[in-house]
Amino acid sequence: IRRRKARQAKARRIAPRPVAGPLRPQVRCPTIRYHTKARAGRGFTLEELKAAGIHKKTART
């Protein structure tokens, strides 16, 4: 229980940050065989970042 509470406290301290690694958009795989599968893409477009209010240099961190 003590370790669980410590993990939860740490998660609350770093709350706005992503859980693991950089943020990636959800995209669909291109071919007929895999087009039903969703995967993590490479990055967001500048328009998406602007709409979310995130600076392009901040998005890379």
C-alpha positions in Angstrom: 0.0 0.0 0.0 2.9 2.4 0.8 4.5 2.0 -2.6 1.1 2.4 -4.3 0.5 5.7 -2.5 4.0 6.9 -3.3 3.4 6.1 -7.1 0.0 8.0 -6.9 1.7 11.0 -5.2 4.4 11.1 -7.8 1.8 10.9 -10.6 -0.1 13.8 -9.1 3.1 15.9 -8.9 3.9 15.5 -12.6 0.2 15.4 -13.7 0.1 17.6 -16.8 3.0 15.7 -18.4 2.4 12.7 -20.6 2.7 9.3 -18.8 5.5 7.9 -21.0 7.3 9.5 -23.8 6.3 12.2 -26.3 2.7 12.7 -27.4 1.8 11.1 -30.7 -1.4 11.3 -32.7 -3.5 8.3 -33.4 -3.5 7.4 -37.1 -4.8 4.5 -39.2 -2.4 2.1 -41.0 -2.6 2.6 -44.8 -3.0 -0.8 -46.5 -6.2 -2.9 -46.9 -4.8 -5.5 -44.6 -4.1 -3.2 -41.7 -6.5 -0.2 -42.3 -8.7 -1.2 -39.3 -5.7 -1.0 -37.0 -4.9 2.3 -35.2 -1.4 3.1 -34.2 0.7 6.0 -32.9 1.7 8.4 -35.6 4.9 10.5 -36.0 3.7 13.9 -34.8 1.0 16.6 -35.0 0.6 19.2 -37.7 1.4 22.8 -37.0 -2.4 23.6 -37.4 -3.2 21.0 -34.7 -0.6 22.4 -32.4 -1.9 25.9 -32.9 -5.5 24.9 -32.2 -4.3 23.2 -29.0 -2.3 26.3 -28.0 1.0 24.4 -27.9 4.2 26.1 -29.2 6.0 24.0 -31.9 9.3 24.0 -29.9 7.5 23.0 -26.7 5.8 20.1 -28.6 9.2 18.5 -29.3 10.0 18.1 -25.6 
